[in-house]
Amino acid sequence: MNATIPVFQLNALAEAQERPAVFFVGPDSRPTPHLPLDRPYRSDFYKIGLCLRGSARLQVNLETYELAPASLVVLSPHGIKQWGFRSADCAALNLFFTKEFVAAGGGLNPDDFAFFERDARPVFTLPPAAAASLAALLRTIGQKYEAPHVYREEILRSFLHILLHETAPLYEAQHRAAPAGRTRGQLITAEFKQLVHRHYATERSLTFYADQLCITPKHLAETVQAATGKRAGAWLAEAVLLEAHVLLQNPALPIGQIAAALHFADPSTFGRFFRRHTGLTPARYRQQL
């Protein structure tokens, strides 16, 4: 058995022969292919969705969130997702898209938005007026998605840019004061987090990340600590531990195979790492699930 978390691509969701760059699903959309979303997975795409009615339960990076009407869902490829309960009357407006689609022609980088950062809260409730406004925008996008047009992609990209900028202040209003602009330290920290997301399984030396950012390890450590209140090494450890926790939930995976997948020298080294950070051995954690 493969000791990895599956990564779903947008074409699997859209059931298209050619890989789509954007995909819209509304209450009246055609049924989408059945994917095992009730088990942990990653994606190569982003999602902005608004719950219209009903309820659902979503787990992101092992944190559980309850969805209800006016719940806004913002998901990036950086998180490990898992959908649980969904009521029979659950309906939503969902827009899926890739980074390449948003950034085409020198456009936006979705990772520059705070709500797509790896540690951002992926679900929050909108005030009624904001929920109605965003629902109207998403319905317009859905109409443009379905309508043939010679400049269809350009139109959709423009509306997506609007959607991202409409979402940003809604997120900031509930989570923090709107920043006047990112400082150099915040930019370094954001780039460090993106590097950690890509390399945590194989690179655990702060020197590697500092070299990638063309700064010293000391400067990187001080910058991340000042920006987040957490050590750079703690961000690395948390990324590894998240993957380990998810993989340990599968009882069919031997612990030795999980250790190898996470590039530990042997199961004992993995066990010491896991116990140092959690107080439990991998086997004991698995028993307590």
C-alpha positions in Angstrom: 0.0 0.0 0.0 1.3 3.5 -0.9 2.0 5.6 2.2 1.0 8.9 0.6 -2.1 11.1 0.7 -3.8 11.2 -2.7 -3.7 14.5 -4.7 -6.8 15.1 -6.8 -6.5 17.2 -9.9 -9.2 19.5 -11.3 -9.9 17.2 -14.3 -10.9 14.4 -11.9 -13.5 16.7 -10.4 -14.7 18.1 -13.7 -14.6 14.7 -15.6 -13.1 16.5 -18.6 -10.8 14.9 -21.2 -8.6 18.0 -21.2 -7.4 19.4 -17.9 -9.7 22.4 -17.1 -8.3 25.5 -15.4 -11.5 26.6 -13.8 -14.7 24.8 -12.9 -18.0 26.0 -11.4 -20.5 23.8 -9.5 -23.8 25.2 -8.3 -27.0 23.7 -6.9 -28.3 23.1 -10.5 -25.1 21.9 -12.0 -24.6 18.5 -13.5 -23.6 15.8 -11.1 -19.8 15.6 -10.6 -17.8 12.4 -10.5 -17.7 10.6 -7.2 -14.4 11.0 -5.5 -13.4 9.6 -2.1 -13.6 13.0 -0.4 -14.5 11.4 2.8 -10.9 10.2 3.2 -7.9 12.6 3.5 -6.8 14.1 0.3 -4.9 17.0 -1.3 -5.7 18.9 -4.4 -3.9 20.8 -7.1 -6.5 23.5 -7.2 -8.1 26.3 -5.1 -11.7 26.6 -4.1 -14.0 29.4 -3.0 -17.5 28.2 -2.0 -20.5 29.6 -0.3 -23.0 27.4 1.6 -26.6 28.4 0.6 -28.6 25.9 2.7 -28.2 22.7 4.7 -25.1 21.8 6.7 -21.8 19.9 6.3 -18.7 19.0 8.1 -15.2 19.7 6.8 -11.8 18.7 8.2 -8.7 20.7 7.1 -5.3 19.7 8.6 -7.1 17.7 11.2 -9.2 20.6 12.4 -13.0 20.2 12.1 -15.3 23.0 10.8 -19.1 23.0 10.7 -20.7 24.6 7.6 -24.1 26.3 7.6 -25.9 28.8 5.4 -23.6 31.8 4.8 -20.5 29.8 5.5 -17.7 30.8 3.2 -15.1 28.1 2.4 -11.7 29.0 1.0 -9.4 26.1 0.3 -5.9 26.0 -1.1 -3.7 23.1 -2.3 -1.6 23.5 0.9 -4.1 21.7 3.2 -5.1 18.1 3.8 -8.9 18.0 3.4 -11.6 15.5 4.3 -15.4 15.9 4.0 -17.6 14.3 6.6 -21.3 14.6 7.2 -23.3 16.4 4.5 -27.1 17.0 4.9 -29.4 15.9 2.2 -30.5 19.5 1.5 -26.9 20.9 1.4 -26.4 23.2 -1.5 -23.6 25.6 -2.3 -22.0 27.7 -5.0 -18.4 26.5 -5.6 -15.7 27.8 -7.9 -12.5 25.7 -8.4 -9.5 27.1 -10.2 -5.7 26.6 -10.7 -2.9 29.0 -9.9 -2.0 28.9 -13.6 -5.4 30.2 -14.6 -5.4 33.1 -12.1 -1.8 34.1 -12.9 -2.0 33.9 -16.7 -0.7 36.9 -18.5 1.1 38.2 -15.4 -2.1 38.1 -13.2 -2.5 37.5 -9.5 -0.8 34.9 -7.4 -3.5 33.3 -5.2 -0.9 32.5 -2.5 -0.5 36.3 -1.9 -4.0 36.3 -0.3 -4.0 35.7 3.4 -7.0 33.4 3.3 -5.1 30.9 1.1 -2.1 30.7 3.5 -1.5 27.2 4.9 -2.4 28.2 8.5 -5.4 30.4 7.5 -8.9 29.5 8.8 -10.7 27.9 5.8 -14.3 28.4 7.0 -16.0 31.5 8.3 -19.5 32.9 8.5 -20.4 36.0 6.5 -22.8 38.7 7.6 -26.2 38.5 5.7 -25.4 41.4 3.4 -22.0 40.1 2.5 -23.3 36.6 1.9 -26.0 37.9 -0.4 -23.4 40.0 -2.4 -21.0 37.2 -2.7 -23.7 34.7 -3.7 -24.8 37.1 -6.5 -21.2 37.4 -7.7 -20.8 33.6 -7.7 -24.0 33.1 -9.6 -22.8 35.6 -12.2 -19.6 33.7 -12.5 -21.7 30.5 -12.9 -23.6 32.1 -15.8 -20.5 33.2 -17.5 -19.0 29.7 -17.0 -21.9 28.1 -18.8 -22.2 30.6 -21.6 -20.1 30.2 -24.8 -18.0 33.2 -25.6 -14.9 33.8 -27.7 -13.3 35.5 -24.7 -14.8 33.2 -22.1 -11.6 32.5 -20.2 -10.6 36.1 -20.1 -14.1 37.0 -18.7 -13.9 34.3 -16.1 -10.4 35.4 -15.1 -11.6 38.9 -14.6 -14.5 37.9 -12.5 -12.2 35.6 -10.5 -9.9 38.5 -9.8 -13.0 40.5 -8.5 -14.0 37.5 -6.3 -10.6 37.3 -4.7 -10.5 41.0 -3.9 -14.1 40.9 -2.6 -13.1 37.9 -0.3 -10.0 39.5 1.1 -11.6 42.2 3.2 -14.3 39.8 4.4 -11.6 37.5 5.7 -9.5 40.3 7.2 -12.5 41.8 9.0 -13.0 38.6 10.9 -9.4 37.5 11.5 -7.3 40.6 11.7 -7.0 44.3 10.9 -6.4 44.9 7.2 -2.6 45.4 6.7 -1.3 48.6 5.1 1.1 46.4 3.1 3.4 43.5 3.7 6.7 44.2 5.4 9.9 42.6 4.2 9.7 40.2 7.2 6.2 39.1 6.3 7.2 38.5 2.7 10.1 36.3 3.8 7.9 34.4 6.2 5.3 33.8 3.5 7.9 32.5 1.1 9.3 30.3 3.9 5.9 28.8 4.5 5.5 28.0 0.8 8.9 26.4 0.7 8.1 24.3 3.8 4.9 23.1 2.1 6.9 21.9 -0.9 10.0 20.4 0.9 9.1 19.5 4.5 9.2 15.7 3.8 12.8 15.8 2.5 14.4 19.0 3.9 14.4 19.7 7.6 17.5 21.9 7.9 16.9 25.6 8.4 20.1 26.2 6.3 18.3 24.8 3.2 15.4 27.2 3.5 17.7 30.1 4.2 19.7 29.3 1.1 16.6 29.2 -1.0 15.7 32.7 0.3 19.3 34.0 0.0 19.5 35.0 3.7 21.3 33.5 6.7 19.7 30.9 8.9 19.9 33.3 11.8 18.1 36.0 9.9 15.4 33.5 8.8 14.9 32.2 12.3 14.6 35.8 13.8 12.3 36.9 11.0 9.9 34.0 11.3 9.8 34.3 15.1 9.1 38.0 14.9 6.4 37.6 12.2 4.5 34.6 13.7 5.6 34.2 17.3 6.7 30.7 16.5 10.1 29.3 15.7 10.9 28.4 12.1 11.8 24.9 13.3 8.3 24.5 14.8 6.7 25.3 11.4 8.8 22.5 9.9 8.0 20.0 12.7 4.3 20.8 12.4 4.2 20.1 8.7 5.9 16.7 9.2 3.6 15.9 12.2 0.5 16.7 10.3 1.4 14.3 7.5 2.4 11.7 10.1 -0.9 12.0 12.0 -3.0 11.6 8.9 -1.0 8.6 7.7 -1.2 6.9 11.1 -5.0 7.1 10.9 -4.8 4.4 8.3 -4.2 1.1 10.3 -3.2 -0.8 7.1 0.0 1.3 6.8 3.0 -0.2 8.7 4.8 2.4 10.8 8.0 1.6 9.1 6.4 2.5 5.7 5.2 5.8 7.1 8.7 6.5 8.4 10.2 5.8 5.0 7.6 8.0 3.2 8.5 10.9 5.5 12.2 10.3 4.8 13.3 9.3 8.3 16.4 7.1 8.5 14.5 4.3 10.2 11.3 3.7 12.3 13.2 4.4 15.5 14.3 7.9 14.4 10.7 8.6 13.3 9.4 7.3 16.7 11.8 9.6 18.6 10.8 12.6 16.6 7.1 11.9 17.0 7.3 11.3 20.7 9.5 14.4 21.3 6.8 16.6 19.8 3.6 14.7 20.9 4.5 12.8 24.0 3.3 9.6 22.4 5.0 6.9 20.3 3.4 6.4 16.8 2.0 3.0 18.0 0.5 4.6 21.1 -1.1 7.4 19.1 -2.6 4.9 16.7 -4.0 2.9 19.6 -5.7 6.0 21.0 -7.5 6.9 17.8 
